[in-house]
Amino acid sequence: MPGSMTRTAERNIRFVESWGTETPEPQAGTIDGLDSADQKILSAWLDGAAAAGIDTVLDLGVRPWNIAGANVICGVFETNRDQASWLIIRCGPGWTLARCSDGFISDMSASLPDILRIIDADMRR
């Protein structure tokens, strides 16, 4: 559906914490900490990235990360993969990207589109 990030809203994702309690993950398309402009940017990117093999972006901020100042943590999932391929992290006014396959961490960027371009470049490799 153009303009929304609900392709995988039926997933019931939970993080099981070490002491046995579960933390429900918000449905795809609800990213706490994103303003409406960034939400639109991410949604439009996701619509275009689907053809390149991106399945969804999920808000992973509910999971305990121990990253000081991180107001947004999103997992970017490729089609047919059950683990995130990238983590998009917003710390204060800046954005960074972590590539899960090799631990690459991008330089801090002032904009979400810059981070999404790094993912696009990775997808073309």
N, C-alpha and C positions, 0 to 999 in steps of 0.2 A: 504494500500500500504506500504510494508516494507520500513523503513527508512524515512518516511515522517509523518508529523502531519497534514494531511489535511482531515481527516475523516469528519469534520464538517465545512469545508470551505464555504459551502453554507449558513451558518447562517449569517444573517445581524444584528449584535449586535451593539447597540448604547447605550451610557450612556446619559441620559437627565440631564443636569445640572439644578440647581434650578432657574436660570434666563431664562430658556426656550430654550437654544441652545442645539444642539445635537453634541456629539463627536463620530464619527465613530470608531469602534473597528477594529484593523487590523484582517485579516483573520487568522484562526487557522493555526499554522505552522510558523508564523512569530513572533518571540519573540525578541524584541529589547533588546540589552544588553547582549545576550548570545553569547559567542564565538563559533566557529564551533565545538570545542570538546564538550562543554556543550550541544549544539544543537543536536549533534549525540547521546549523553547519554540520553537526554530527549526523543528523537524520538524512540530510541531502547526500552527504558522503556515503553513508551506509547504503542508500538506494543505488548509487553508482557502483559501489564496491562489491555488491552482491554478484555481479557478472564476473568479477575477478576472483571469487571464491571466499568472500567474507560472509559469514552467516549472521552474526549479530554482535552487538556491543552490550555488555551487561555491567550494571553498577555493582562493583565489588567493595564499595566503601564500608559496607556493614561488617565485613570480615576484619578481624584485628590485624593490622599491618605493622604497627610500631614505626610509622613514618611521621616524624614531627611536621606539623603544618600542612599535611596533605588534606585538601578539602574535597578532592575528586579522585577516585581510583576506578578506572573502567577496564574491563577485560575485553579484548577484541578476539573473537573466535572465528576461525576458518571453518568452512563447511566440512562436516564429518570428523571434526576434532572435538574431543571432550575437555580439552584444556585450552586456556587462552594462549594465543600466539604472541600477543603484545599486551602490555599494560600502559594505559595512558594515565598520567599522574599530574594533577594540578596542585602546586604548592604556592599558596599566595597568588600573586599575579602571573606566575610563570607555569609553563607546561613542559613536561619531559616524557620520554617514551622509554620503556624497558622492553627489549626483545627477549622473550622467555627461552628461546632455543639456545642462546649463547651468552646471555647476561649483558648484552650491549645496552648501555644507557646513553641516550642522546644528550646533547647540550640542552640547557634550559632555553626555551623559546617563549616569546611574548604572546604567541597565538596558537590556538588549536589547529587551524589549517596547516601550519608548518609541520606539526606533529603528524597529521594525517598524510601529508606528502611523503614523509619518511616511510610510512606503512605502504603507500602506493609504490614507492621505489623498491621496497623489499618484495612486494608481490610480483614485480616485473622480473625479478632475478630468476 
